[in-house]
Amino acid sequence: MMANNRVETTLHSNNLMGSLELLYPVQTRDHPKLSSLICIGQDLTVDCGLCCIEVSGIFLSSAGDLAFVLSRSYPALSVYHFISEMKTRSFDDLDSFASEFTYQVSGQAYRIIDLMAQRGYLSFSDAGKLSDEIDRNLSNEHFFVFCAGDRGDSVE
């Protein structure tokens, strides 16, 4: 379950300031480069069964590539649980969260394809292809996980 912890209606998260460290995948040789990213959610908590992970941001490229930015460093097992939980998610889950997020920020709910089309990255006719690609990337664990801040802040 994803829960939005957003209190303010700002587009910038203080947790994203500073350095990002790539936690997953370990080897990025086969991963596409992330470009033209849009933020589809900020400041949420993901219940991973045995732990809860705070996510500063979810970012998406027009090719359906996803990047999750964790608010802080977590033990490896917690990151594994997070990755496993994200594998069970779908485009519809992320689309719903994007709608909730944009409604809270702007007073208007936007779907992922709306956000992509608004910025000129995709057209509305690309919605099916984008949905399929996001579902495939989630189910195949084909996404990035970054942590914001210093790895020394990890809570065991």
PENORWO-V748537 format. One record per residue. N is the residue number from 1. RES is the residue in three letters. PHI is phi in whole degrees, 0 to 359 (999 if undefined). NEAR is the number of other C-alpha atoms within 8 Angstrom. D_LAST is the distance of its C-alpha to the last C-alpha in Angstrom with 1 decimal. Layout:
# PENORWO-V748537
n	res	phi	near	d_last
N	RES	PHI	NEAR	D_LAST
N	RES	PHI	NEAR	D_LAST
This chain:
# PENORWO-V748537
n	res	phi	near	d_last
1	MET	999	5	22.2
2	MET	256	7	22.1
3	ALA	235	7	22.5
4	ASN	274	9	23.8
5	ASN	260	7	22.4
6	ARG	293	8	25.2
7	VAL	253	4	27.0
8	GLU	266	4	29.1
9	THR	249	8	31.5
10	THR	259	6	30.7
11	LEU	274	5	30.3
12	HIS	247	5	27.9
13	SER	261	11	24.2
14	ASN	297	5	23.1
15	ASN	293	9	19.7
16	LEU	273	13	21.8
17	MET	285	7	23.2
18	GLY	97	7	22.2
19	SER	272	8	21.0
20	LEU	244	10	19.7
21	GLU	241	9	18.0
22	LEU	287	10	18.9
23	LEU	259	9	16.1
24	TYR	208	9	18.5
25	PRO	283	9	21.1
26	VAL	295	6	20.6
27	GLN	256	6	24.4
28	THR	255	6	26.3
29	ARG	305	4	29.8
30	ASP	270	5	30.8
31	HIS	273	6	29.3
32	PRO	292	5	31.7
33	LYS	281	4	31.4
34	LEU	276	7	30.3
35	SER	214	5	33.2
36	SER	50	7	34.6
37	LEU	279	9	31.4
38	ILE	239	9	31.6
39	CYS	272	9	28.9
40	ILE	249	14	29.0
41	GLY	181	12	26.3
42	GLN	217	13	24.0
43	ASP	52	12	21.3
44	LEU	228	14	20.5
45	THR	244	12	17.8
46	VAL	251	12	17.6
47	ASP	278	10	17.0
48	CYS	256	11	15.7
49	GLY	88	6	16.4
50	LEU	271	6	13.1
51	CYS	205	8	11.3
52	CYS	243	9	12.8
53	ILE	245	11	12.8
54	GLU	270	11	14.7
55	VAL	249	14	17.4
56	SER	285	14	19.5
57	GLY	198	15	22.3
58	ILE	241	13	23.9
59	PHE	238	12	26.6
60	LEU	221	12	29.5
61	SER	263	12	32.3
62	SER	293	11	35.8
63	ALA	273	6	35.3
64	GLY	90	11	32.6
65	ASP	281	13	29.7
66	LEU	247	13	26.5
67	ALA	224	11	23.6
68	PHE	253	13	20.5
69	VAL	248	14	18.8
70	LEU	282	14	15.3
71	SER	291	12	15.1
72	ARG	202	12	12.1
73	SER	283	14	9.9
74	TYR	235	9	7.4
75	PRO	302	9	5.9
76	ALA	306	6	9.4
77	LEU	295	6	9.7
78	SER	294	10	9.3
79	VAL	296	9	11.8
80	TYR	301	8	13.9
81	HIS	297	12	14.1
82	PHE	297	11	15.2
83	ILE	300	9	17.7
84	SER	298	9	19.0
85	GLU	293	9	19.5
86	MET	296	10	21.3
87	LYS	297	10	23.5
88	THR	274	8	24.9
89	ARG	278	11	25.9
90	SER	226	10	29.3
91	PHE	305	10	31.4
92	ASP	300	6	32.5
93	ASP	298	8	29.0
94	LEU	292	10	28.5
95	ASP	296	10	32.1
96	SER	296	9	31.7
97	PHE	294	10	28.7
98	ALA	300	14	30.7
99	SER	297	12	33.6
100	GLU	296	9	31.6
101	PHE	298	13	30.0
102	THR	293	14	33.4
103	TYR	295	11	35.1
104	GLN	294	10	32.8
105	VAL	280	10	33.3
106	SER	243	8	36.9
107	GLY	82	7	38.5
108	GLN	228	8	39.3
109	ALA	277	12	37.4
110	TYR	238	10	37.3
111	ARG	279	10	36.5
112	ILE	302	10	34.9
113	ILE	296	12	38.4
114	ASP	298	9	39.7
115	LEU	295	10	37.2
116	MET	293	13	38.1
117	ALA	291	11	41.8
118	GLN	302	7	41.7
119	ARG	266	7	40.5
120	GLY	80	7	42.9
121	TYR	280	9	40.4
122	LEU	216	10	41.7
123	SER	252	10	44.5
124	PHE	298	8	44.4
125	SER	290	5	45.9
126	ASP	273	9	42.7
127	ALA	302	9	40.7
128	GLY	297	7	41.0
129	LYS	296	7	40.1
130	LEU	297	12	37.0
131	SER	301	10	35.9
132	ASP	299	9	36.3
133	GLU	293	10	34.5
134	ILE	295	13	31.4
135	ASP	302	11	31.4
136	ARG	295	9	31.8
137	ASN	296	13	29.0
138	LEU	295	14	26.6
139	SER	293	12	27.7
140	ASN	265	7	27.6
141	GLU	55	10	24.1
142	HIS	259	11	26.2
143	PHE	207	12	24.2
144	PHE	259	11	22.1
145	VAL	231	12	18.5
146	PHE	246	13	17.8
147	CYS	240	14	15.2
148	ALA	270	16	16.7
149	GLY	93	13	16.0
150	ASP	268	8	14.4
151	ARG	297	9	11.7
152	GLY	291	5	10.8
153	ASP	275	8	9.5
154	SER	301	9	6.3
155	VAL	256	6	3.8
156	GLU	276	4	0.0
